[in-house]
Amino acid sequence: MCSEIVDSDHVPFADILREMDLEFLAMGEYGIRVEEAANFVHHDHFVFLDLRTKEEHDLLMFPFAMHIPISELPDRIDELPRDKFIITFCLIGFRAAMGYAYLRNQGFYETKALKGRLDEMAGAVSPERAYRLNT
């Protein structure tokens, strides 16, 4: 039987998985909609974390986001501010959800995964779309 190491900065991964019951998933508590997230792009308390590969990032960059490929996240976790709300995102959401769970496991309590595709995020932060969101 495996035992989990627990300290004050880590939430046992098993506990994170236990949170993910049908109600949790149906309510979407792990995530944030693109329309809502777009309102926080230039807010000081929010950090957008791009978990795509370098190659994906090079094709489409989001200047407001911090880029750490998910494969590098465990080794670069100390680059993330613990006093900010982190919104993870990727191409279609799978890595964003994995990043969300990993960050929660590492003691990041203010975090959500972007619910939506990357093309929706690109549209939501374009100047024309941003104007429509703010009116």
N, C-alpha and C positions, 0 to 999 in steps of 0.2 A: 504494500500500500504506500502510495506517495503522500508525503506531507508537504504542505505549502509553507514557505517562509513568509512570515508576516512581520512587518514593522510599521511604524507610524506613517511612513510615506507610501506604503503600498497597500492596495486593496487586493485581496486574493482573487485571482482570475476566476476561480470557481464561483465566488460571490457575484462577480460581474455577470457571468453566464446565468446565474440563478435569477437575476433581475430581468432577464430577457424572456419573460413569459408572454403569453398571447396578448395580454392587455398592454404590456410595455411596447411590443412590436406594433400592435394595432394603433396605439396612440402616437407612435413615432417619437417617443421620448428621447431616443438616442440621436435624433436628427433635427435638422433645421431646413426649412424650405428655402429654395433659391431666392424667392421674392423677399423673404424676411432677412436672409443673410446679406443680400445686396445693400440693405440699409446700414450695415455695420462695416462696410469696406474701409471707410476712412475714420472709424471710431477708435480712439486710443486704447480702449479696453479689449479690443478684439484682434486676434491674430489668425489669418487664414493660412493653413498649412497644406501646401500642395504636395501630395504623396506620389505623384506620377514619376516615371523614370526620367532620367536626364534627356533621353531622346524625345519623349513626349513633351517635356517641358520646353525643349528647344523649338518645337513646332508651334507651340502656343504658350506664351508667357503671360502671367498675371503680375504686373509690377507691384501690386499691393500685397502679394502673398510671399510667404517664406517657403522655400523649396527644399524639402528633404525627402528623397525617394524612400518609400516604405522599407526597402531592404537595408537602408542605412539608419533608420529611426532608432533602433536600440543603441547604436554606437554614438548617436548625435543628440540623444534625449536632453542632455544638459544645455543645448543651445536654445531650448524652448523656455520662455518665461512662465514661471509658475503662478504669477499674479495676474495673468491675462486669461481671457476666454478664448479657447482655441477651436476653430472650425476647420475640420479636416475635409479635404476634397480630392477627387481623382477623376478619371474619365467617366465611369458609370456608377461609382458608389461602393464597390466591394472593398477596395483598399481604404477608402474613407471610413467604412464601418470597422475594419480591422484596426486602423489607426486609433479610432475612438476607443475601442476596447483596450488596446495596449496603453494608451494614455491614462485611462481610468485605472488600469492595473498599476501604473507607475505613480499614482497619487494626484493626477490632474483631475480635479473635480469639476471645473468649468470647461467642459468640452462637448461638442456636438459634431456629428458627421453631416455633411451637406447631402440633403435628399434631392437628387436631381442629376441630370446629365451635365457634362461640362459645357456643351453648347448652350444650355440654358443659362449657365453662369456667365458665359461670354456675352450673351445677349442682355443679361440683367445689368452688366456693368459697362455696357457701351454708352457713349454720351447721350444718344437719343433715348435709349431705354432708361438710363438713370434719371433723365429729366422726367419721363413719364412716371417713374416710381415715386418721385418727390412731389408731384403735383396732386 
